[in-house]
Amino acid sequence: MRLAWDRIVVVLVSAGAWAVVLLAGPHLMHGLRTAPRLLAHAGGRRWQG
């Protein structure tokens, strides 16, 4: 019996991508939502060396 390795790889990569989206998605969305605020806050400070 010959295995279709290309299909197995596609299924594994797809499952891994979905796992990343489901596990890291909320954290990434939170980071993207707060990034402009953090950058604006950091840009508003004056560096005093």
N, C-alpha and C positions, 0 to 999 in steps of 0.2 A: 504494500500500500504506500503510495507516494503522498507525502504531506505537502500541502500548499503553503510553503513558508511565507510567501508574500502576504497571503491573507492573514496568517497568524500574526505577523509583524504589524499589519495594519490594525488589527483588532487590539493588540497590546498597546500600540501608540495611541490609538483613539481612547482606550480606557484610561491611560495615563493622563492624557490631555483633559478628559472630563474630571478626573480626580483632582488635578491642579486647579481647574476652574471652580469646582465645588468647594474645595478646601481653602484655597487662597483668595477666591473671588471677593468675599466680604472684606478681607483685610486690604486687598488692592483697591477696592472702591473707596474705602475709608481713607486710604493714603492719597488717592487722587482727589478726593473731596477736600482734604485739609492741606494739600501741598501748596495751592496758591496762597492760602492764609499764612502758612509758615514762611513762604518766600517773601510775602509782603511784610511780615513782621520782621524777618531778618534784614530785609532791605531798608526798613525804616530806622534801624539802629545805626548809630554812628560808631565806627570802630575807633577806640581811643587807645593808642599804643604808646 
